[in-house]
């Protein structure tokens, strides 16, 4: 049968039916059903609040103040419209806007700190009507997603967010409370919050509620934050002044932070944004007063406010253009989000805070729903919406594990893993590489030759036991300075390897002093783009104590980098791929850190090169900052189709494409551009070449979670079992999507991956695509467990992450510092290309 497209409903493929394979289980999911939707039409009004450029937080306060005022009450007449914090009002009953109903204006007085006298002007005018009954037609699969439907869903989103966003710090669809906050290192803290989003599902609207957490700056006296930012015990450690480098670091962190001054009494607590720090201390920062006399800031505070400063050795902060304030008279205003990337220590603490067992998370979510009090919310009541207080109970299925195979000489060579994980005991890799020409570079002074010899002996032993053919067991060793010329060092190691074995060098093993990025990045840039040889980096702490398990993990990575195959599935397990020549692609676009508007985005494409979908080749491009669509996809696909032909001697007869890194709002755009690019790539090789294409979007960034109902259906971590698939109840009303939790949980609550089929010429049934996707998760080369996202997409993610290291002159010590000096074009030009021989092997593992 040909797959169903119903262009009246959607541009995307329709769900053919629901899957049947697997053991049925009941799970709870963090979706709460809306049992009634607004029966009436909703009035849409535009609200303009002047002066322009007022931040949303203040806009909400202005609206709230208007709602409580007498003129507001007269205008609203007990009607409770909702405000989106920008320019839209939605009202459950029509509001009369002036005599001609074309618009009405009000003035609101709001004393907000030292703002413009606190007078705001509100202009309100009707825009149109939102028909809520059409939403039900969409949910029942009888109508497409019109603009009216999208707005109707937005109305529900705004409705549920209206009250919390007046009470809490909001970020996107989440709001945060300082109630259970915990400190993080370096002057930050983590707040607990709740996410909520109105989601269309089969036949009903649901509200998806989840717990979330985000980092804020610690509030309180500014000078007390300073030692934390600099990893010092106390302010006493700073009496001799702050070195320039550290001052600049602090200035970066504090820039734009909002503070309030406390030296002028309660009524004059003026608010400011920090602009910069003075290079001089308070007692050495000199200026001229009104009568032209020179004095320093400490003297000025003594004279004007009769205040003797306790910390005159600290720098001043500069606000406005040239107002100097000692740190000790400033307090950081609470509730300011930490927008910069967290450092390693902060990230580790953050993970501890957010990592919760499934039952704890489910309880937290239920507490959140109680805190939100949907039932008592007068706005939700007036809109006529009701919400069930229990999480949705849904029907899931657990797919059976596939049989995976190692080399025939292994014990138990082909077996079905239990619980999504297994080990390498008695196993040999399916196809072991030959390792003859290689060398070692030691970048750590603490590691001496004897330790290296012992480690290499143990490593070669494990390599051999695991099925690699080690021809040279005594590779030459080079000792190198981690601060030295890395390119010269690696080229020397390459020569040593070649001379010792009289053969083309295959691998350089590097021993690193720590997990710091700069050295690792430079090694990878040079080996991937300058020399063109795989490198394997090891942390020095493992060298003195060579554990079997560690050596085995290294072995899996090295075998893949040398072109070997670790494990595979028999043809009968993956009939779609083994039945005829098939290429499986994985694609991903990764973007630079938030706020970095100069560094480019990176697009990566990987593709399978054999009938087992075990070996992959890859290609990568840099493209304009934050562009989601892969700009050069046609050429990238063409390149990998050629590589497939060189490897397999034939053209792929069908294409399966997994695409990571796309949000829902971009489905139509991706469908239009990228599927066309794949077709164009095929046509450019031969205009009669038209293999059928299936295009699946892979999403990890969503808030759907599953909780086992019966303890017997849970795995050891309390999560659902690997292979849990959901394609009913909480999925799209009629498009072809499903959730698959393919991995066994280790800690915290597992996140299922969401797969959404945009296009399908291969007529996949839900069962066939779900099983194939799940089975592929078992042959991720460098692990002995099923992974959470199918390997082609996972590999693309690794390739994109690696490409970030291929930029010349990147300053990895200080990720904020690099990109300001270069415009985006020269940024893109500074990324080096991976050597073509390496693109054909899995150098990125």
C-alpha positions in Angstrom: 0.0 0.0 0.0 1.2 3.5 -0.7 1.7 5.7 2.4 -1.1 8.0 3.2 -0.6 11.7 2.5 -3.6 13.9 3.2 -2.5 17.3 1.9 -5.7 18.9 3.3 -4.6 18.0 6.8 -0.9 18.2 6.7 2.2 18.4 4.4 3.7 15.5 6.5 3.1 11.8 6.3 0.0 10.6 8.2 0.2 7.8 10.8 -0.7 4.6 8.9 -2.0 2.9 12.0 -0.6 2.1 15.5 2.1 -0.5 16.3 1.2 -3.9 17.7 4.6 -5.6 18.4 5.8 -6.0 22.0 4.5 -6.7 25.4 1.7 -4.2 26.4 2.3 -2.3 29.6 0.6 0.6 31.3 2.7 3.7 32.1 1.9 7.1 33.5 3.1 10.1 31.6 3.4 13.7 32.8 0.4 14.9 30.6 -2.8 16.2 32.3 -6.0 16.0 30.2 -8.1 19.1 29.7 -11.6 17.7 30.0 -13.3 20.8 28.7 -12.2 23.6 26.3 -13.7 27.1 25.9 -17.1 26.6 24.3 -17.2 30.3 23.2 -15.1 32.3 20.8 -12.2 34.2 22.4 -11.6 37.8 21.7 -8.1 38.7 20.6 -6.9 42.3 21.5 -3.7 44.1 20.9 -2.2 46.0 23.8 0.5 48.5 23.4 2.3 49.7 26.6 4.4 52.8 26.3 7.2 53.7 26.7 8.5 51.2 24.1 11.2 48.8 25.2 9.8 48.2 28.6 10.8 44.6 29.7 8.1 41.9 29.9 8.5 41.7 33.7 7.5 45.4 34.1 4.8 45.0 31.4 3.1 42.3 33.5 3.3 44.6 36.6 1.7 47.4 34.6 -1.1 45.2 33.5 -1.6 43.8 37.0 -1.7 47.3 38.4 -4.2 48.4 35.7 -6.4 45.3 36.5 -6.5 46.3 40.2 -7.2 50.0 39.6 -10.7 51.5 39.6 -10.6 52.4 35.9 -9.3 48.9 35.1 -12.2 47.3 37.0 -14.7 49.6 35.3 -13.3 48.7 31.8 -13.1 45.0 32.5 -16.4 44.7 34.3 -15.5 41.4 36.0 -14.2 39.9 32.7 -10.7 38.2 33.2 -8.6 38.5 30.0 -5.1 37.0 29.9 -1.9 38.8 28.9 1.0 37.2 27.2 3.6 39.7 28.6 4.2 41.2 25.2 1.3 42.7 23.1 -1.6 40.3 23.2 -4.7 40.1 25.3 -7.2 37.3 25.0 -10.6 37.7 26.6 -13.2 35.1 27.3 -16.0 37.7 26.7 -15.9 40.7 24.3 -14.5 43.9 25.9 -15.9 47.2 24.7 -13.0 49.4 23.5 -14.3 52.9 23.4 -17.6 54.2 21.9 -16.7 53.1 18.4 -15.0 49.9 19.7 -11.9 50.8 17.7 -9.6 51.3 20.6 -9.2 52.8 24.1 -6.3 54.3 26.1 -5.5 54.5 29.8 -2.6 55.8 31.9 -1.1 53.7 34.7 1.1 55.0 37.5 3.6 52.4 38.6 6.5 53.3 40.9 9.2 50.9 39.7 12.5 51.9 41.3 14.0 54.8 39.5 12.2 54.4 36.2 10.8 57.2 34.1 8.5 58.8 36.7 6.5 55.5 36.5 3.8 56.7 34.1 2.8 54.1 31.4 0.3 54.5 28.6 -1.9 51.6 27.6 -3.5 51.4 24.1 -6.0 48.5 23.7 -7.7 47.7 20.5 -9.6 44.6 19.2 -7.9 42.5 16.5 -10.2 39.6 15.9 -11.9 36.5 17.1 -10.4 33.1 17.8 -12.8 30.2 16.9 -12.1 27.5 19.6 -14.4 24.9 18.1 -12.1 24.5 15.1 -9.4 23.2 17.5 -11.5 20.2 18.3 -11.8 19.4 14.6 -8.0 19.4 14.4 -7.6 17.2 17.5 -10.1 14.7 15.9 -8.1 14.6 12.7 -10.9 16.4 10.7 -9.1 19.6 10.0 -5.5 20.7 9.4 -3.5 23.0 11.7 -4.8 26.4 10.6 -3.5 29.7 11.9 -6.7 29.9 13.9 -5.8 26.5 15.5 -2.3 27.6 16.3 -3.6 30.7 18.0 -6.2 28.7 19.9 -3.4 26.5 21.3 -1.4 29.6 22.1 -4.4 31.0 24.0 -4.4 27.9 26.2 -0.6 28.2 26.7 -1.0 31.8 27.8 -4.0 30.9 30.0 -2.0 28.4 32.0 0.9 30.7 32.2 -0.9 33.9 33.1 -1.1 33.6 36.9 2.3 31.9 37.5 4.1 34.5 35.4 2.7 37.3 37.6 4.0 35.5 40.7 7.3 33.9 39.7 10.5 34.4 37.7 9.6 33.1 34.2 11.9 31.7 31.6 10.3 30.6 28.3 7.6 28.1 29.3 9.0 27.6 32.8 8.8 29.6 36.0 11.1 29.3 39.0 10.8 29.8 42.7 13.6 30.4 45.2 11.9 28.2 47.8 14.1 25.1 47.5 17.2 26.8 46.0 20.7 25.4 46.5 24.0 27.2 46.2 26.3 26.4 43.2 30.0 27.2 43.1 31.3 30.6 42.0 28.4 32.9 43.1 25.5 31.1 41.4 22.6 29.1 42.8 20.0 26.7 41.3 16.3 27.3 41.5 13.6 24.6 41.2 10.9 25.3 38.7 8.0 23.9 36.6 7.5 23.7 32.9 4.1 23.7 31.4 2.9 23.6 27.8 -0.5 23.0 26.2 -0.1 20.1 23.8 -2.5 18.8 21.1 -2.8 15.0 21.3 -5.2 12.4 19.9 -8.7 13.8 20.3 -7.8 16.1 23.3 -5.7 18.9 24.5 -3.3 18.1 27.4 -1.1 20.1 29.6 2.5 18.8 29.8 3.9 19.5 33.2 7.5 18.8 34.1 10.1 19.9 36.7 12.9 22.0 35.6 15.8 23.8 37.2 17.9 26.8 36.1 20.9 28.8 37.5 20.5 32.3 38.9 23.1 34.7 40.4 23.2 34.6 44.1 21.6 37.7 45.6 23.0 39.7 48.5 26.0 42.0 49.1 28.1 42.3 46.0 31.5 42.2 47.8 30.6 38.9 49.4 30.2 37.4 45.9 33.7 38.4 44.8 35.8 35.7 46.6 33.4 33.1 45.3 33.9 34.3 41.7 37.6 34.0 42.2 37.8 30.8 44.1 39.2 32.6 47.2 38.5 31.8 50.8 37.6 35.3 51.9 38.0 39.0 51.0 41.2 39.0 53.0 42.9 37.1 50.2 42.3 40.1 48.0 43.9 42.8 50.2 46.8 43.1 47.9 44.5 43.8 44.9 43.2 41.7 42.1 45.5 40.8 39.2 44.3 42.3 35.8 43.5 38.9 34.3 41.2 38.0 37.2 39.6 41.5 37.2 38.7 41.1 33.5 37.2 37.7 34.3 35.1 39.2 37.1 34.0 42.1 34.9 32.8 39.7 32.2 30.7 37.8 34.8 29.3 41.0 36.4 28.6 43.0 33.3 24.8 43.9 33.0 24.1 42.4 36.5 21.5 44.5 38.3 22.3 45.9 41.7 20.6 48.2 44.2 22.5 50.7 46.4 22.1 50.6 50.2 24.1 53.6 51.4 21.3 56.2 50.9 18.6 54.8 53.2 15.5 52.8 52.4 13.7 55.4 50.2 16.7 55.8 47.9 17.5 52.3 47.0 18.4 53.1 43.4 18.8 50.3 40.9 21.6 50.2 38.4 23.2 47.8 35.9 26.9 47.1 36.3 28.9 48.4 33.4 32.5 47.6 34.3 35.1 47.6 37.1 37.7 50.2 37.8 41.3 49.0 37.3 42.1 50.9 40.5 40.9 50.2 44.1 38.3 52.4 45.8 41.0 54.3 47.7 43.0 54.9 44.4 40.1 55.8 42.2 40.3 59.6 42.0 37.9 62.1 40.5 37.1 65.9 40.8 34.1 66.9 42.9 31.7 69.7 42.0 34.0 72.4 43.2 36.9 71.0 41.2 38.8 69.4 44.2 40.4 66.0 43.6 39.4 63.2 46.0 39.3 59.5 46.0 36.0 57.5 46.2 36.7 56.4 49.8 37.1 60.0 50.9 34.0 61.0 49.0 31.9 58.4 50.8 33.4 59.5 54.2 32.6 63.1 53.5 29.2 62.8 51.8 27.6 59.9 53.6 29.8 59.8 56.7 30.6 56.2 55.8 34.0 54.7 56.5 34.5 51.9 53.9 35.5 48.5 55.2 37.0 47.2 51.9 38.8 50.2 50.3 41.2 47.7 48.6 38.5 46.4 46.3 37.8 47.9 42.9 34.7 50.1 42.3 31.9 49.2 39.9 31.1 51.7 37.2 27.4 52.3 36.4 25.8 54.7 33.9 28.8 56.5 32.2 31.0 57.4 35.1 29.3 56.8 38.5 31.8 54.9 40.7 30.3 52.8 43.5 32.2 50.7 46.1 31.1 47.1 46.0 30.2 47.1 49.7 27.3 49.5 49.1 25.8 47.4 46.4 23.4 44.4 46.6 22.7 41.9 43.8 19.0 41.9 43.1 17.5 38.4 43.4 16.0 36.5 40.5 18.5 37.2 37.8 19.2 34.3 35.5 22.7 33.1 35.0 22.9 33.3 31.2 26.5 32.4 30.7 27.6 28.8 30.3 28.1 27.1 33.6 31.7 25.9 34.3 32.6 22.3 35.1 32.1 22.5 38.9 28.8 24.3 38.5 27.6 21.8 36.0 28.4 18.8 38.2 26.5 20.4 41.1 23.6 21.3 38.9 23.3 17.7 37.7 23.2 16.4 41.3 20.3 18.8 42.0 18.3 17.9 38.9 18.9 14.1 38.8 15.9 12.6 40.5 14.6 9.0 40.5 11.4 8.5 38.5 9.1 8.2 41.5 10.6 11.3 43.1 10.2 13.2 39.8 6.6 12.1 39.4 5.8 13.2 43.0 7.5 16.6 42.3 5.4 17.0 39.1 2.2 16.2 41.1 3.3 18.8 43.7 3.8 21.3 40.9 0.2 20.7 39.6 -1.1 21.2 43.2 1.0 24.4 43.5 -0.4 25.6 40.2 -4.0 25.2 41.5 -5.7 24.9 38.1 -9.0 24.2 39.8 -9.0 27.5 41.8 -7.6 29.7 39.1 -10.3 32.3 38.3 -8.9 32.9 34.8 -9.0 29.2 33.8 -12.5 29.0 35.3 -13.8 31.9 33.3 -12.4 30.4 30.1 -14.4 27.3 30.9 -11.3 25.0 31.0 -11.1 22.0 33.3 -8.0 19.8 33.9 -7.8 16.3 35.4 -5.6 16.3 38.5 -4.0 12.9 37.7 -1.3 12.1 35.2 -2.4 10.4 32.0 -2.4 6.6 32.2 -1.3 5.4 28.7 -0.8 2.2 26.9 2.8 1.5 26.0 4.6 -1.6 24.6 8.0 -3.0 25.4 9.7 -4.2 22.2 11.8 -7.4 22.4 15.6 -6.9 22.3 17.3 -7.9 19.0 20.0 -10.6 18.8 23.5 -9.0 18.4 26.6 -10.7 17.1 30.3 -10.6 17.9 33.0 -12.6 16.1 32.1 -16.3 15.6 35.0 -17.4 17.8 33.4 -15.6 20.9 31.6 -17.4 23.7 27.9 -16.9 23.1 28.7 -15.1 19.8 25.1 -14.2 19.0 22.7 -13.4 21.9 19.8 -11.2 22.9 20.9 -8.8 25.7 18.8 -8.6 28.8 18.0 -5.3 30.3 19.6 -3.3 27.5 23.2 -3.9 28.6 25.9 -6.7 28.4 29.7 -7.0 28.8 32.6 -8.1 26.7 33.8 -11.0 28.7 34.7 -13.8 26.3 33.8 -11.7 23.3 35.9 -10.8 20.3 35.1 -7.9 18.0 33.4 -8.8 14.7 36.2 -7.5 12.5 39.5 -6.7 14.3 41.8 -4.1 12.7 45.6 -4.6 12.3 47.7 -2.3 14.5 51.2 -2.2 13.3 52.4 1.4 12.9 51.7 3.5 16.0 53.4 5.6 18.7 52.7 7.2 22.1 53.0 10.8 23.1 53.1 11.5 26.9 52.1 15.1 27.8 52.3 14.4 31.6 55.4 14.9 33.7 54.1 12.6 36.5 53.9 9.6 34.1 57.3 7.9 33.6 58.5 5.3 31.1 58.1 2.3 33.4 54.4 3.2 33.9 53.9 3.6 30.2 55.5 0.3 29.3 53.4 -1.5 31.9 50.2 0.2 30.6 51.0 -0.6 26.9 51.6 -4.2 27.8 48.2 -4.5 29.5 46.5 -2.6 26.7 48.1 -4.8 23.9 47.0 -7.9 25.9 43.4 -6.6 26.0 43.6 -5.6 22.3 44.6 -9.1 21.4 42.0 -10.8 23.7 39.3 -8.6 22.1 40.3 -9.6 18.6 42.6 -6.8 17.3 45.8 -8.0 15.6 48.6 -6.1 17.3 51.7 -6.4 15.1 53.9 -4.0 17.0 53.7 -4.3 20.8 56.4 -1.7 21.6 55.4 1.6 20.0 58.0 4.4 20.3 57.3 6.9 23.1 57.7 10.7 22.9 57.7 12.9 26.0 56.2 16.4 25.3 55.4 19.7 26.9 51.6 20.3 27.0 52.3 24.0 26.6 54.7 23.5 23.7 54.3 23.3 19.9 51.7 20.5 19.6 51.9 20.3 15.8 55.7 19.7 15.9 55.2 17.1 18.6 52.6 15.1 16.7 54.4 15.3 13.4 57.5 13.9 15.2 55.4 11.1 16.7 54.0 10.4 13.3 57.5 10.0 11.8 58.6 7.8 14.7 55.7 5.5 14.2 56.4 5.2 10.5 60.1 4.7 10.9 59.7 2.1 13.6 57.3 0.0 11.6 58.4 0.9 8.1 54.8 1.4 7.3 52.2 4.2 7.0 51.4 5.4 10.6 47.9 4.4 11.8 47.5 5.8 15.3 49.0 8.2 17.8 48.1 7.4 21.5 48.2 10.6 23.6 48.5 10.7 27.4 46.9 13.9 28.8 47.5 15.4 32.2 43.8 16.3 32.8 40.4 16.7 31.2 41.1 20.3 30.1 39.8 21.3 26.7 42.7 23.3 25.2 45.2 20.5 24.8 42.6 18.0 23.6 41.2 20.5 21.1 44.6 21.2 19.7 45.6 17.5 19.4 42.3 16.8 17.5 42.6 19.9 15.3 46.1 18.8 14.2 45.5 15.1 13.9 42.1 15.4 12.1 42.9 18.4 9.8 46.7 18.7 9.4 48.2 15.2 9.6 45.2 13.0 8.9 45.8 10.2 11.5 43.4 8.9 14.2 44.5 9.8 17.8 43.4 8.2 21.0 43.6 10.4 24.1 43.9 8.8 27.5 43.8 10.6 30.9 47.0 10.1 32.9 45.1 8.9 36.0 44.3 5.6 34.2 47.9 4.9 33.2 49.2 3.9 36.6 46.3 1.5 37.2 45.3 -0.2 33.9 41.9 -1.6 34.6 40.6 -4.4 32.2 37.3 -2.6 31.7 39.1 0.7 30.8 41.4 -1.0 28.4 38.4 -2.8 26.8 36.6 0.5 26.3 39.7 2.0 24.7 39.9 -1.0 22.5 36.4 -0.5 21.2 37.2 3.1 20.2 40.6 2.3 18.6 39.1 -0.6 16.6 36.5 1.7 15.0 39.0 4.5 14.3 41.2 1.9 12.4 38.2 0.8 10.3 37.3 -2.3 12.3 33.7 -3.4 13.2 32.9 -4.1 16.9 29.5 -5.8 16.6 26.7 -6.3 14.1 23.2 -7.7 13.7 22.5 -10.7 11.5 20.6 -9.8 8.3 17.4 -11.3 9.6 17.4 -8.7 12.4 17.4 -5.7 10.1 15.6 -6.9 6.9 15.0 -3.3 5.6 18.8 -2.6 5.6 20.1 -6.1 4.5 17.3 -6.9 2.0 18.8 -4.5 -0.7 21.5 -1.9 -0.7 20.4 0.7 1.8 22.1 3.8 3.1 21.2 5.1 6.6 22.0 8.8 7.2 22.3 10.7 10.4 22.3 14.5 10.4 22.7 17.2 13.1 23.2 20.9 13.4 24.8 22.3 16.5 24.8 25.9 17.5 27.3 28.0 19.6 26.5 28.9 23.2 23.6 31.3 23.7 24.5 34.9 23.2 27.4 34.1 20.9 26.3 35.7 17.7 29.6 35.3 15.8 30.6 31.7 15.9 29.1 29.6 13.2 26.7 26.7 13.5 28.0 23.3 12.5 26.2 20.8 10.3 27.3 17.2 10.3 26.2 14.2 8.2 27.1 10.6 8.7 26.1 7.6 6.6 26.3 3.8 6.9 28.7 2.1 4.5 27.8 -1.6 4.8 24.8 -3.9 4.8 24.9 -4.1 8.6 24.7 -0.3 9.2 27.8 -0.8 11.4 30.5 1.4 9.7 29.9 5.0 8.9 31.6 7.8 6.9 31.0 11.4 7.6 31.2 15.0 6.3 30.8 18.3 8.0 30.2 22.0 7.1 30.2 25.3 9.0 27.3 27.6 8.2 25.8 30.9 9.3 25.2 31.4 13.1 22.0 29.8 14.3 20.7 28.6 10.9 18.7 25.4 11.4 18.4 24.2 7.8 21.6 22.4 6.5 22.7 24.8 3.8 24.9 22.5 1.8 23.0 19.3 2.3 22.8 18.3 -1.4 26.6 18.3 -1.8 27.1 16.5 1.5 24.6 13.7 0.6 26.2 13.5 -2.9 29.7 13.1 -1.3 28.5 10.2 1.0 26.5 8.5 -1.8 29.8 8.4 -3.8 31.7 7.0 -0.8 29.0 4.3 -0.4 29.4 3.4 -4.1 33.2 3.1 -3.6 32.7 0.9 -0.6 29.9 -1.4 -1.7 30.2 -1.3 -5.5 26.6 -0.4 -6.0 24.3 2.6 -5.5 21.9 2.5 -2.5 18.4 1.5 -3.6 16.7 3.2 -0.6 17.5 5.9 1.8 16.6 6.2 5.5 17.5 9.6 7.0 17.5 10.5 10.7 17.7 14.2 11.4 18.5 15.6 14.8 18.4 19.2 15.9 15.1 20.4 14.5 12.3 21.9 16.6 8.6 21.4 15.7 8.2 24.9 14.3 10.7 24.0 11.6 9.2 20.8 10.3 7.7 22.4 7.2 10.9 24.2 6.3 13.0 21.2 6.8 10.6 19.1 4.8 10.6 21.6 1.9 14.4 22.2 1.8 16.2 19.1 3.0 14.1 16.4 1.4 14.4 18.3 -1.9 18.2 18.5 -1.3 18.4 14.7 -0.9 16.4 14.2 -4.2 18.7 16.8 -5.9 21.8 15.0 -4.7 20.6 11.7 -6.3 19.6 13.4 -9.5 23.0 15.1 -9.8 24.6 11.7 -9.9 22.2 10.4 -12.6 18.9 12.0 -13.5 17.1 8.6 -13.5 18.4 7.8 -10.0 15.4 8.2 -7.7 15.7 5.9 -4.6 12.8 6.1 -2.2 13.5 8.3 0.9 12.2 8.2 4.5 13.0 11.3 6.6 12.6 11.0 10.4 13.2 13.8 12.8 14.9 12.8 16.1 14.1 14.9 19.2 15.6 14.7 22.7 14.6 18.2 23.8 11.1 17.7 25.0 9.4 17.3 28.3 7.5 13.9 28.0 8.5 11.4 30.6 7.2 7.9 31.4 6.7 6.3 34.8 6.1 2.6 35.2 2.8 1.9 37.0 3.7 -1.6 38.3 7.1 -2.2 40.0 7.5 -5.4 37.9 7.5 -3.2 34.7 10.4 -1.1 36.0 14.1 -1.7 35.5 16.7 -1.5 38.3 16.8 2.3 38.1 13.0 2.6 38.5 12.5 3.7 34.9 10.6 2.0 32.1 12.3 -0.9 30.5 14.5 -0.4 27.4 12.3 -0.8 24.3 9.3 1.1 25.7 7.4 2.6 22.8 4.4 4.9 22.9 2.4 5.8 19.7 -1.0 6.5 21.2 -2.7 8.9 23.7 0.0 11.6 24.0 1.3 11.7 20.4 0.2 13.9 17.5 -3.5 13.8 16.6 -2.8 12.2 13.1 0.8 12.6 12.0 3.3 9.7 12.2 5.3 10.1 15.4 6.2 7.9 18.4 8.3 8.0 21.6 10.9 5.3 22.1 12.9 4.9 25.3 15.6 2.6 23.9 18.1 2.7 26.7 18.3 1.3 30.2 18.3 4.1 32.8 21.5 4.6 34.9 20.5 7.5 37.2 17.7 10.0 37.3 14.6 9.8 35.0 15.2 8.5 31.5 14.2 10.8 28.7 12.5 8.9 25.8 13.5 10.0 22.3 10.7 11.4 20.1 10.8 10.3 16.4 8.6 12.2 13.9 8.3 10.9 10.3 8.1 13.9 7.9 8.3 12.0 4.6 8.2 8.4 3.6 8.5 6.7 0.2 9.4 3.4 1.8 5.9 2.6 3.2 7.1 1.9 6.7 4.5 0.4 9.0 4.8 1.8 12.6 6.0 -1.6 13.8 8.7 -1.9 11.1 10.1 1.6 11.7 9.9 1.4 15.5 11.6 -2.0 15.6 14.3 -1.0 13.1 15.1 2.2 15.1 15.2 0.3 18.4 17.4 -2.4 17.0 19.9 0.1 15.6 20.3 1.5 19.2 22.1 -1.8 20.1 24.9 -1.4 17.6 26.4 1.9 18.7 30.1 1.0 18.3 31.7 2.2 21.5 29.3 1.0 24.1 28.1 -2.4 25.4 24.5 -1.1 26.0 21.6 0.1 24.0 21.8 3.9 23.6 19.1 6.5 24.0 19.1 7.8 20.4 19.7 5.9 17.2 23.4 5.7 16.3 23.4 7.5 12.9 22.1 10.6 14.7 24.4 10.0 17.6 27.4 9.8 15.3 26.4 13.0 13.6 26.2 14.7 17.0 29.8 13.5 17.7 31.1 14.7 14.3 29.5 18.2 14.9 31.0 18.4 18.4 34.4 17.4 17.1 34.3 20.0 14.3 34.1 22.7 17.0 37.8 21.9 17.8 38.9 22.4 14.2 39.1 26.1 14.4 42.5 27.7 14.3 43.3 30.1 17.1 40.3 29.2 19.3 40.9 30.3 22.9 39.5 27.3 24.8 40.5 28.7 28.2 38.0 31.6 27.9 35.2 30.7 25.6 33.7 34.2 25.9 36.8 35.9 24.6 37.3 34.5 21.2 34.6 35.5 18.9 34.3 39.3 19.5 37.3 40.1 17.5 36.3 38.3 14.3 33.3 38.8 12.1 31.2 35.8 11.2 32.7 35.4 7.7 36.3 35.1 8.9 35.0 32.9 11.7 33.7 30.4 9.2 36.8 30.6 7.1 39.0 29.7 10.2 37.6 26.1 10.4 39.9 23.5 8.9 38.6 20.6 6.8 39.0 17.0 8.0 41.5 15.0 5.8 39.6 12.9 3.3 41.0 9.5 4.4 39.7 10.2 7.9 36.2 11.1 6.7 35.9 7.4 5.5 36.6 6.0 9.0 35.1 6.8 12.4 37.8 9.1 13.6 35.3 10.9 15.9 34.7 8.0 18.2 
